Amino acid sequence: MASEKTRVLTGITTSGTPHLGNYVGAIRPAIAASRAQDVESFYFLADYHALIKVQEPARVQRSTLEIAASWLACGLDPARVWFYRQSDIPEIPELTWLLACVAGKGILNRAHAYKAAVDRNRAEGEDDDAGITAGLFMYPVLMAADILLFNAHKVPVGRDQIQHIEMARDFGQRFNHLYGEHFVLPEAAIEEHVATLPGLDGRKMSKSYDNVIPLFAPRETLRRLIFSIVTDSRAPGEPKDADGSNVFQLYQAFASAEETAAMRQAFADGIGWGDAKQTLFERIDAEIAPLRERYEALIARPADIEDTLRDGARRLRERYATPLLQRLREAVGLRNLAQAAVERREGGERRRELPAFKQYREADGRFYFKLVEGERVLLQSAGFESPREAGQLIARLKREGAGVLRMGRSAWLAVDEREIAALADGVAMDEVVSALARLAEAEA
């Protein structure tokens, strides 16, 4: 049986115009990662998230267009990845509400962005919640819905975003506990070595510092901006510190190892700043020029980009979002009253509850599951290194039933010669067989 691909989900903020720092730190590495054969990649334009900070409709629209065109121009292939706009998936806000109904307010109170806003208000002598919208407060729930709707295994984030992934895990786990096993618990893929580029003034390239070089600036504008990069006063012929130079750091982000070594030697030999900047310009333009040409062709056809995004959303909804939301609606009781089977008491006894798998993480950092029937535990698993490993075993037990299990030592049960779970105290094997058969029948 072919192994399931790892689902990796990346959100793209739709605010502002992409610059060289975005390209080197996010776009280029993400597109390279999307070509891996064992990965199913999801890339979405987070326009709902943008509304939390931007209340200018034209800016939201223009930024969405420019960013979509940028990723497509840089090589993102909609035929091999899922590329879509957040607002084209109505199941995302619906799932946000379902998760909001299990999310603890205390956890949301501790979200970094909300706490930072409260701290700023206190420092300025304002009411704690002055100017803070419910959108900012609920941001982690919307992000959890983005991730859980597609049961993503990994979400590439910087360290400042780890908390949001932990929240998504918490909300998913609470929902699973209440309503049965529906969500994979995602893991943060920490981006330890994200390349950060210096801007024109030496600080990190950022729109907030107004020191950026737009990714697809016209050739002459690119040259002018590069020649405006701040440097020290060392004259031609004087050795220069490559590692402390903004010009060298930018060059290194685009050059090969051999080119970088040659430039380092040129710095040691005293290359003039004008010559260094000209070399930097030529190297960046060599990589960006063909992408710029594709970008300009794309941005001139916004209807084609719109069609690409809508088609991605349509296919993704058919494949994943709509079926999962239907199951979740059933799970929480939002059911067709004409068709739903109503539990009745027969002979004074309530119908038996269906068995369910519960997946969770313990303090040891490992992942576990148990098979329960009502309040009674039937099976208790061993610990696993990842939620995906535990989830795959659960899926196999649901699909193949007790026939895949073999008795191991004592009360342990094995799959493929590996002991994966133990019978709970007082539970007989035939009870597990019966429970898995009932679960399979219900699933069917």
Kinemage of the C-alpha trace (Angstrom):
@kinemage 1
@onewidth
@group {chain A} dominant
@subgroup {mainchain}
@vectorlist {calphas} color= white
{ca met a 1} P 0.000 0.000 0.000
{ca ala a 2} L 1.420 3.419 -1.013
{ca ser a 3} L 2.220 5.679 1.906
{ca glu a 4} L 0.137 8.814 2.348
{ca lys a 5} L 1.780 12.032 1.263
{ca thr a 6} L 2.647 14.578 3.923
{ca arg a 7} L 0.267 17.526 3.690
{ca val a 8} L 2.077 20.847 4.078
{ca leu a 9} L 0.021 24.041 4.314
{ca thr a 10} L 1.381 27.556 3.786
{ca gly a 11} L -0.566 30.780 4.274
{ca ile a 12} L 0.431 33.849 2.256
{ca thr a 13} L -0.443 37.226 3.766
{ca thr a 14} L -2.123 39.548 1.283
{ca ser a 15} L -0.907 42.926 2.434
{ca gly a 16} L 1.469 45.084 0.447
{ca thr a 17} L 3.615 44.437 -2.625
{ca pro a 18} L 6.151 41.555 -2.562
{ca his a 19} L 9.794 42.585 -2.211
{ca leu a 20} L 13.162 40.842 -2.521
{ca gly a 21} L 13.069 39.840 1.153
{ca asn a 22} L 9.751 38.014 0.615
{ca tyr a 23} L 11.212 36.285 -2.436
{ca val a 24} L 14.387 35.032 -0.770
{ca gly a 25} L 12.839 34.237 2.622
{ca ala a 26} L 9.512 32.709 1.586
{ca ile a 27} L 8.569 32.475 -2.086
{ca arg a 28} L 11.697 30.860 -3.540
{ca pro a 29} L 12.186 28.181 -0.834
{ca ala a 30} L 8.459 27.361 -0.653
{ca ile a 31} L 8.200 26.809 -4.392
{ca ala a 32} L 11.295 24.594 -4.325
{ca ala a 33} L 9.732 22.550 -1.487
{ca ser a 34} L 6.466 22.172 -3.424
{ca arg a 35} L 8.238 20.016 -6.019
{ca ala a 36} L 8.935 17.161 -3.561
{ca gln a 37} L 7.199 13.962 -4.654
{ca asp a 38} L 6.180 12.867 -1.151
{ca val a 39} L 4.444 16.151 -0.276
{ca glu a 40} L 0.942 17.425 -0.987
{ca ser a 41} L 1.253 21.212 -0.845
{ca phe a 42} L -1.458 23.739 0.007
{ca tyr a 43} L -0.821 27.460 -0.644
{ca phe a 44} L -3.552 29.963 0.147
{ca leu a 45} L -3.924 33.726 -0.031
{ca ala a 46} L -4.971 34.721 3.481
{ca asp a 47} L -7.306 37.560 2.551
{ca tyr a 48} L -9.628 37.043 5.542
{ca his a 49} L -6.605 37.510 7.787
{ca ala a 50} L -5.690 40.699 5.924
{ca leu a 51} L -9.004 42.283 6.954
{ca ile a 52} L -7.854 42.274 10.575
{ca lys a 53} L -5.233 44.914 9.772
{ca val a 54} L -6.331 46.498 6.488
{ca gln a 55} L -9.620 48.336 6.026
{ca glu a 56} L -8.878 49.647 2.533
{ca pro a 57} L -10.838 47.503 0.023
{ca ala a 58} L -8.810 48.567 -3.022
{ca arg a 59} L -5.559 47.745 -1.219
{ca val a 60} L -6.787 44.275 -0.233
{ca gln a 61} L -7.835 43.580 -3.821
{ca arg a 62} L -4.622 44.930 -5.384
{ca ser a 63} L -2.376 43.122 -2.916
{ca thr a 64} L -4.178 39.826 -3.536
{ca leu a 65} L -3.696 40.225 -7.286
{ca glu a 66} L -0.015 41.184 -7.011
{ca ile a 67} L 0.853 38.389 -4.602
{ca ala a 68} L -0.974 35.729 -6.612
{ca ala a 69} L 0.794 36.924 -9.788
{ca ser a 70} L 4.147 36.934 -7.953
{ca trp a 71} L 3.903 33.328 -6.800
{ca leu a 72} L 2.736 32.149 -10.212
{ca ala a 73} L 5.493 34.104 -11.971
{ca cys a 74} L 8.101 32.584 -9.647
{ca gly a 75} L 7.100 29.068 -10.658
{ca leu a 76} L 4.249 27.875 -8.425
{ca asp a 77} L 2.381 25.288 -10.510
{ca pro a 78} L -1.395 25.177 -9.805
{ca ala a 79} L -1.553 21.826 -11.598
{ca arg a 80} L 0.592 20.106 -8.958
{ca val a 81} L -0.249 22.053 -5.782
{ca trp a 82} L -3.441 23.414 -4.241
{ca phe a 83} L -3.421 27.186 -4.839
{ca tyr a 84} L -6.491 29.052 -3.647
{ca arg a 85} L -7.879 32.142 -1.987
{ca gln a 86} L -9.064 31.771 1.610
{ca ser a 87} L -12.303 33.666 0.983
{ca asp a 88} L -13.268 31.258 -1.824
{ca ile a 89} L -13.613 28.398 0.695
{ca pro a 90} L -16.858 29.050 2.656
{ca glu a 91} L -16.150 25.996 4.781
{ca ile a 92} L -13.301 27.896 6.461
{ca pro a 93} L -15.510 30.454 8.295
{ca glu a 94} L -18.043 27.720 9.068
{ca leu a 95} L -15.349 25.583 10.653
{ca thr a 96} L -14.086 28.668 12.478
{ca trp a 97} L -17.422 28.847 14.273
{ca leu a 98} L -17.468 25.131 15.116
{ca leu a 99} L -13.975 25.472 16.587
{ca ala a 100} L -14.890 28.705 18.388
{ca cys a 101} L -17.512 26.695 20.265
{ca val a 102} L -14.832 24.408 21.735
{ca ala a 103} L -11.947 26.901 21.985
{ca gly a 104} L -11.143 28.043 25.504
{ca lys a 105} L -11.295 31.805 25.963
{ca gly a 106} L -8.433 31.531 28.449
{ca ile a 107} L -6.196 30.188 25.702
{ca leu a 108} L -7.170 33.031 23.367
{ca asn a 109} L -6.429 35.520 26.142
{ca arg a 110} L -2.809 34.335 26.003
{ca ala a 111} L -2.375 34.765 22.240
{ca his a 112} L 0.718 36.866 21.568
{ca ala a 113} L -0.915 39.413 19.241
{ca tyr a 114} L -3.832 40.039 21.588
{ca lys a 115} L -1.581 40.298 24.652
{ca ala a 116} L 0.716 42.723 22.842
{ca ala a 117} L -2.256 44.932 21.940
{ca val a 118} L -3.488 44.879 25.554
{ca asp a 119} L 0.007 45.727 26.816
{ca arg a 120} L 0.205 48.700 24.441
{ca asn a 121} L -3.158 49.953 25.696
{ca arg a 122} L -2.032 49.676 29.315
{ca ala a 123} L 1.213 51.497 28.589
{ca glu a 124} L -0.796 54.326 27.044
{ca gly a 125} L -3.294 54.425 29.919
{ca glu a 126} L -6.162 53.119 27.793
{ca asp a 127} L -8.778 50.474 28.541
{ca asp a 128} L -7.334 46.982 27.995
{ca asp a 129} L -9.456 46.312 24.924
{ca ala a 130} L -9.480 49.783 23.390
{ca gly a 131} L -9.348 49.493 19.607
{ca ile a 132} L -9.045 45.679 19.690
{ca thr a 133} L -11.450 43.921 17.353
{ca ala a 134} L -13.000 40.504 17.796
{ca gly a 135} L -11.186 39.621 14.569
{ca leu a 136} L -7.795 40.122 16.222
{ca phe a 137} L -8.918 38.151 19.277
{ca met a 138} L -10.286 35.283 17.134
{ca tyr a 139} L -7.342 35.235 14.722
{ca pro a 140} L -5.955 31.949 16.161
{ca val a 141} L -9.320 30.198 15.635
{ca leu a 142} L -9.462 31.251 11.993
{ca met a 143} L -5.876 30.065 11.545
{ca ala a 144} L -6.777 26.735 13.169
{ca ala a 145} L -9.662 26.352 10.698
{ca asp a 146} L -7.286 27.035 7.779
{ca ile a 147} L -5.113 24.155 8.960
{ca leu a 148} L -7.599 21.618 10.300
{ca leu a 149} L -10.006 21.807 7.355
{ca phe a 150} L -7.421 20.053 5.207
{ca asn a 151} L -5.916 17.938 7.996
{ca ala a 152} L -2.470 19.355 7.304
{ca his a 153} L 0.380 17.403 8.870
{ca lys a 154} L 2.918 20.236 8.834
{ca val a 155} L 2.716 24.027 8.775
{ca pro a 156} L 5.959 25.915 8.032
{ca val a 157} L 6.213 28.811 10.505
{ca gly a 158} L 8.754 30.944 12.272
{ca arg a 159} L 9.200 30.598 16.007
{ca asp a 160} L 6.829 33.491 16.656
{ca gln a 161} L 3.990 31.448 15.130
{ca ile a 162} L 4.496 28.203 17.074
{ca gln a 163} L 1.850 29.261 19.585
{ca his a 164} L -0.794 29.372 16.837
{ca ile a 165} L -0.005 25.800 15.790
{ca glu a 166} L -0.238 24.656 19.406
{ca met a 167} L -3.636 26.359 19.625
{ca ala a 168} L -4.798 24.603 16.452
{ca arg a 169} L -3.743 21.302 18.012
{ca asp a 170} L -5.608 22.134 21.204
{ca phe a 171} L -8.829 23.088 19.403
{ca gly a 172} L -8.636 20.015 17.166
{ca gln a 173} L -8.008 17.736 20.127
{ca arg a 174} L -10.950 19.181 22.067
{ca phe a 175} L -13.235 18.710 19.074
{ca asn a 176} L -12.016 15.121 18.579
{ca his a 177} L -12.621 14.388 22.243
{ca leu a 178} L -16.203 15.643 22.087
{ca tyr a 179} L -17.274 14.430 18.662
{ca gly a 180} L -14.961 11.613 17.575
{ca glu a 181} L -11.795 11.447 15.511
{ca his a 182} L -12.052 14.020 12.710
{ca phe a 183} L -8.853 16.063 12.758
{ca val a 184} L -5.172 15.290 12.353
{ca leu a 185} L -3.231 17.263 14.950
{ca pro a 186} L -0.771 19.430 12.981
{ca glu a 187} L 2.895 19.978 13.707
{ca ala a 188} L 4.866 23.182 13.299
{ca ala a 189} L 7.671 22.874 10.752
{ca ile a 190} L 10.057 25.377 12.289
{ca glu a 191} L 11.874 27.508 9.745
{ca glu a 192} L 15.175 27.820 11.600
{ca his a 193} L 17.202 29.253 8.746
{ca val a 194} L 14.848 31.658 7.024
{ca ala a 195} L 16.948 34.036 4.973
{ca thr a 196} L 16.438 37.660 5.991
{ca leu a 197} L 17.746 40.380 3.735
{ca pro a 198} L 18.942 43.838 4.773
{ca gly a 199} L 17.031 46.730 3.292
{ca leu a 200} L 18.315 49.960 1.816
{ca asp a 201} L 19.249 51.319 5.258
{ca gly a 202} L 20.800 48.132 6.661
{ca arg a 203} L 17.856 47.159 8.824
{ca lys a 204} L 15.801 44.073 7.953
{ca met a 205} L 14.005 44.632 4.649
{ca ser a 206} L 10.449 45.421 5.711
{ca lys a 207} L 7.515 47.496 4.521
{ca ser a 208} L 7.234 48.908 8.046
{ca tyr a 209} L 10.701 50.487 7.646
{ca asp a 210} L 10.009 51.633 4.075
{ca asn a 211} L 13.396 50.233 3.075
{ca val a 212} L 12.325 47.568 0.582
{ca ile a 213} L 13.304 46.724 -2.975
{ca pro a 214} L 10.086 45.658 -4.779
{ca leu a 215} L 10.456 42.205 -6.275
{ca phe a 216} L 9.393 43.209 -9.769
{ca ala a 217} L 10.570 46.809 -9.879
{ca pro a 218} L 11.434 47.871 -13.452
{ca arg a 219} L 15.073 47.265 -14.357
{ca glu a 220} L 16.152 50.905 -14.033
{ca thr a 221} L 14.265 51.327 -10.759
{ca leu a 222} L 15.972 48.185 -9.433
{ca arg a 223} L 19.357 49.622 -10.391
{ca arg a 224} L 18.599 52.988 -8.786
{ca leu a 225} L 17.456 51.364 -5.527
{ca ile a 226} L 20.500 49.093 -5.351
{ca phe a 227} L 22.818 52.069 -5.869
{ca ser a 228} L 21.054 53.834 -2.965
{ca ile a 229} L 21.998 51.095 -0.446
{ca val a 230} L 23.836 52.614 2.522
{ca thr a 231} L 27.547 51.719 2.719
{ca asp a 232} L 30.502 52.902 4.757
{ca ser a 233} L 33.070 55.480 3.606
{ca arg a 234} L 35.893 53.123 2.629
{ca ala a 235} L 37.429 54.161 -0.666
{ca pro a 236} L 38.286 51.963 -3.657
{ca gly a 237} L 41.416 49.953 -2.879
{ca glu a 238} L 40.659 49.724 0.851
{ca pro a 239} L 39.761 46.190 2.082
{ca lys a 240} L 36.098 45.901 3.044
{ca asp a 241} L 34.286 43.702 5.580
{ca ala a 242} L 32.133 41.375 3.495
{ca asp a 243} L 30.154 39.914 6.422
{ca gly a 244} L 29.260 43.373 7.715
{ca ser a 245} L 28.197 44.674 4.326
{ca asn a 246} L 24.568 44.982 3.214
{ca val a 247} L 25.714 44.780 -0.385
{ca phe a 248} L 27.521 41.482 0.206
{ca gln a 249} L 24.617 39.950 2.147
{ca leu a 250} L 22.217 40.727 -0.691
{ca tyr a 251} L 24.668 39.359 -3.268
{ca gln a 252} L 25.145 36.148 -1.289
{ca ala a 253} L 21.364 35.508 -1.299
{ca phe a 254} L 21.367 35.318 -5.112
{ca ala a 255} L 24.831 34.061 -6.004
{ca ser a 256} L 26.278 30.552 -6.232
{ca ala a 257} L 28.948 29.416 -3.786
{ca glu a 258} L 31.660 30.106 -6.382
{ca glu a 259} L 30.320 33.583 -7.133
{ca thr a 260} L 30.065 34.360 -3.427
{ca ala a 261} L 33.665 33.289 -2.837
{ca ala a 262} L 34.836 35.487 -5.725
{ca met a 263} L 32.922 38.479 -4.351
{ca arg a 264} L 34.350 37.905 -0.872
{ca gln a 265} L 37.848 38.026 -2.360
{ca ala a 266} L 36.945 41.185 -4.261
{ca phe a 267} L 35.908 42.805 -0.974
{ca ala a 268} L 39.220 41.802 0.587
{ca asp a 269} L 41.022 43.281 -2.440
{ca gly a 270} L 39.226 46.615 -2.008
{ca ile a 271} L 36.518 46.641 -4.698
{ca gly a 272} L 34.866 50.070 -4.974
{ca trp a 273} L 31.293 50.390 -3.737
{ca gly a 274} L 30.060 51.454 -7.166
{ca asp a 275} L 31.550 48.347 -8.787
{ca ala a 276} L 30.202 46.121 -5.997
{ca lys a 277} L 26.695 47.553 -6.421
{ca gln a 278} L 26.855 47.158 -10.196
{ca thr a 279} L 27.829 43.482 -9.762
{ca leu a 280} L 24.990 43.053 -7.258
{ca phe a 281} L 22.501 44.646 -9.648
{ca glu a 282} L 23.550 42.442 -12.556
{ca arg a 283} L 23.344 39.286 -10.453
{ca ile a 284} L 19.875 40.046 -9.065
{ca asp a 285} L 18.531 41.188 -12.416
{ca ala a 286} L 19.786 38.005 -14.099
{ca glu a 287} L 17.525 35.952 -11.824
{ca ile a 288} L 14.588 38.333 -11.595
{ca ala a 289} L 14.328 39.543 -15.225
{ca pro a 290} L 12.608 36.411 -16.633
{ca leu a 291} L 10.315 36.282 -13.608
{ca arg a 292} L 9.510 39.979 -14.067
{ca glu a 293} L 8.519 39.320 -17.673
{ca arg a 294} L 6.144 36.532 -16.597
{ca tyr a 295} L 4.765 38.705 -13.796
{ca glu a 296} L 3.990 41.578 -16.139
{ca ala a 297} L 2.184 39.216 -18.507
{ca leu a 298} L 0.154 37.761 -15.634
{ca ile a 299} L -0.734 41.066 -13.984
{ca ala a 300} L -2.050 42.279 -17.342
{ca arg a 301} L -4.585 39.403 -17.316
{ca pro a 302} L -6.261 39.572 -13.893
{ca ala a 303} L -9.228 37.524 -15.143
{ca asp a 304} L -6.884 34.580 -15.772
{ca ile a 305} L -5.537 34.796 -12.212
{ca glu a 306} L -9.099 34.964 -10.904
{ca asp a 307} L -9.974 31.822 -12.886
{ca thr a 308} L -6.904 30.012 -11.550
{ca leu a 309} L -7.779 30.798 -7.929
{ca arg a 310} L -11.461 29.954 -8.322
{ca asp a 311} L -10.643 26.676 -10.066
{ca gly a 312} L -8.243 25.729 -7.276
{ca ala a 313} L -10.883 26.470 -4.649
{ca arg a 314} L -13.592 24.581 -6.544
{ca arg a 315} L -11.508 21.436 -6.891
{ca leu a 316} L -10.282 21.642 -3.306
{ca arg a 317} L -13.817 22.013 -1.955
{ca glu a 318} L -14.987 18.996 -3.924
{ca arg a 319} L -12.032 16.897 -2.825
{ca tyr a 320} L -11.691 17.842 0.848
{ca ala a 321} L -13.581 20.791 2.319
{ca thr a 322} L -17.233 20.058 1.523
{ca pro a 323} L -17.163 16.334 2.465
{ca leu a 324} L -15.367 17.044 5.754
{ca leu a 325} L -17.759 19.862 6.722
{ca gln a 326} L -20.703 17.582 6.035
{ca arg a 327} L -19.244 14.994 8.407
{ca leu a 328} L -18.559 17.662 11.017
{ca arg a 329} L -22.103 19.026 10.773
{ca glu a 330} L -23.410 15.500 11.330
{ca ala a 331} L -21.018 15.028 14.225
{ca val a 332} L -22.174 18.115 16.119
{ca gly a 333} L -25.878 17.497 15.432
{ca leu a 334} L -26.581 19.902 12.547
{ca arg a 335} L -28.518 17.188 10.738
{ca asn a 336} L -31.348 16.730 8.281
{ca leu a 337} L -34.386 16.312 10.493
{ca ala a 338} L -36.186 14.221 7.901
{ca gln a 339} L -33.366 11.698 7.599
{ca ala a 340} L -31.374 11.702 10.804
{ca ala a 341} L -31.969 8.649 12.962
{ca val a 342} L -33.147 9.844 16.361
{ca glu a 343} L -31.894 7.902 19.336
{ca arg a 344} L -34.815 6.334 21.140
{ca arg a 345} L -35.186 4.439 24.305
{ca glu a 346} L -36.292 0.868 23.703
{ca gly a 347} L -37.387 -1.191 26.651
{ca gly a 348} L -36.201 1.569 28.984
{ca glu a 349} L -32.580 1.237 27.748
{ca arg a 350} L -30.720 3.825 25.688
{ca arg a 351} L -29.158 2.666 22.447
{ca arg a 352} L -25.447 1.946 22.868
{ca glu a 353} L -23.087 4.737 21.896
{ca leu a 354} L -20.865 4.112 18.911
{ca pro a 355} L -17.216 3.328 19.634
{ca ala a 356} L -14.759 6.142 18.875
{ca phe a 357} L -11.026 6.732 18.672
{ca lys a 358} L -9.586 9.557 20.786
{ca gln a 359} L -6.169 10.926 19.863
{ca tyr a 360} L -4.091 13.070 22.215
{ca arg a 361} L -0.616 14.105 23.293
{ca glu a 362} L 0.870 13.371 26.700
{ca ala a 363} L 3.392 15.327 28.756
{ca asp a 364} L 6.184 13.047 27.457
{ca gly a 365} L 5.714 14.659 24.031
{ca arg a 366} L 4.509 11.429 22.422
{ca phe a 367} L 1.157 10.850 20.727
{ca tyr a 368} L -1.436 8.293 21.846
{ca phe a 369} L -4.892 7.060 20.982
{ca lys a 370} L -7.535 5.001 22.712
{ca leu a 371} L -10.645 3.169 21.533
{ca val a 372} L -13.609 3.974 23.745
{ca glu a 373} L -17.242 2.988 23.926
{ca gly a 374} L -19.080 5.588 25.935
{ca glu a 375} L -17.049 6.104 29.090
{ca arg a 376} L -15.371 2.705 28.819
{ca val a 377} L -11.842 2.375 27.404
{ca leu a 378} L -11.332 -0.729 25.251
{ca leu a 379} L -7.861 -0.165 23.805
{ca gln a 380} L -4.976 2.018 24.960
{ca ser a 381} L -2.176 2.632 22.472
{ca ala a 382} L 1.551 2.829 22.919
{ca gly a 383} L 3.226 6.209 22.357
{ca phe a 384} L 4.122 7.375 18.841
{ca glu a 385} L 6.627 9.947 17.623
{ca ser a 386} L 4.137 11.914 15.501
{ca pro a 387} L 0.352 12.465 15.271
{ca arg a 388} L 0.519 11.300 11.681
{ca glu a 389} L 1.844 7.878 12.717
{ca ala a 390} L -0.961 7.455 15.251
{ca gly a 391} L -3.542 8.771 12.771
{ca gln a 392} L -2.469 6.317 10.075
{ca leu a 393} L -2.922 3.388 12.464
{ca ile a 394} L -6.365 4.658 13.455
{ca ala a 395} L -7.322 4.954 9.787
{ca arg a 396} L -6.131 1.418 9.131
{ca leu a 397} L -8.077 0.001 12.074
{ca lys a 398} L -11.202 1.802 10.874
{ca arg a 399} L -10.674 0.524 7.349
{ca glu a 400} L -9.536 -3.050 7.990
{ca gly a 401} L -11.069 -3.719 11.403
{ca ala a 402} L -9.840 -6.275 13.925
{ca gly a 403} L -8.551 -8.525 11.148
{ca val a 404} L -5.336 -6.503 11.076
{ca leu a 405} L -4.656 -7.135 14.796
{ca arg a 406} L -2.610 -9.997 16.202
{ca met a 407} L -2.233 -10.964 19.858
{ca gly a 408} L 1.191 -10.164 21.240
{ca arg a 409} L 2.627 -10.503 24.709
{ca ser a 410} L 0.225 -10.336 27.620
{ca ala a 411} L -2.692 -8.079 26.659
{ca trp a 412} L -0.856 -6.304 23.832
{ca leu a 413} L -2.066 -6.302 20.229
{ca ala a 414} L 0.226 -6.017 17.222
{ca val a 415} L -0.042 -4.742 13.660
{ca asp a 416} L 2.616 -5.982 11.226
{ca glu a 417} L 4.601 -7.503 14.104
{ca arg a 418} L 4.667 -4.207 16.011
{ca glu a 419} L 2.828 -3.955 19.318
{ca ile a 420} L 0.656 -0.873 19.032
{ca ala a 421} L -2.003 -1.071 21.759
{ca ala a 422} L -3.068 -3.021 24.826
{ca leu a 423} L -6.466 -4.259 25.950
{ca ala a 424} L -7.754 -2.185 28.837
{ca asp a 425} L -8.273 -3.925 32.174
{ca gly a 426} L -11.226 -6.273 32.094
{ca val a 427} L -11.704 -6.037 28.318
{ca ala a 428} L -11.879 -9.183 26.199
{ca met a 429} L -10.639 -9.352 22.617
{ca asp a 430} L -14.100 -10.154 21.269
{ca glu a 431} L -15.324 -6.801 22.626
{ca val a 432} L -12.688 -5.006 20.542
{ca val a 433} L -13.627 -7.084 17.491
{ca ser a 434} L -17.294 -6.171 17.975
{ca ala a 435} L -16.541 -2.481 18.556
{ca leu a 436} L -14.408 -2.172 15.408
{ca ala a 437} L -17.065 -3.982 13.373
{ca arg a 438} L -19.777 -1.569 14.617
{ca leu a 439} L -17.535 1.382 13.889
{ca ala a 440} L -16.838 0.133 10.353
{ca glu a 441} L -20.566 -0.395 9.754
{ca ala a 442} L -21.344 3.136 10.962
{ca glu a 443} L -18.554 4.612 8.818
{ca ala a 444} L -19.933 2.784 5.772
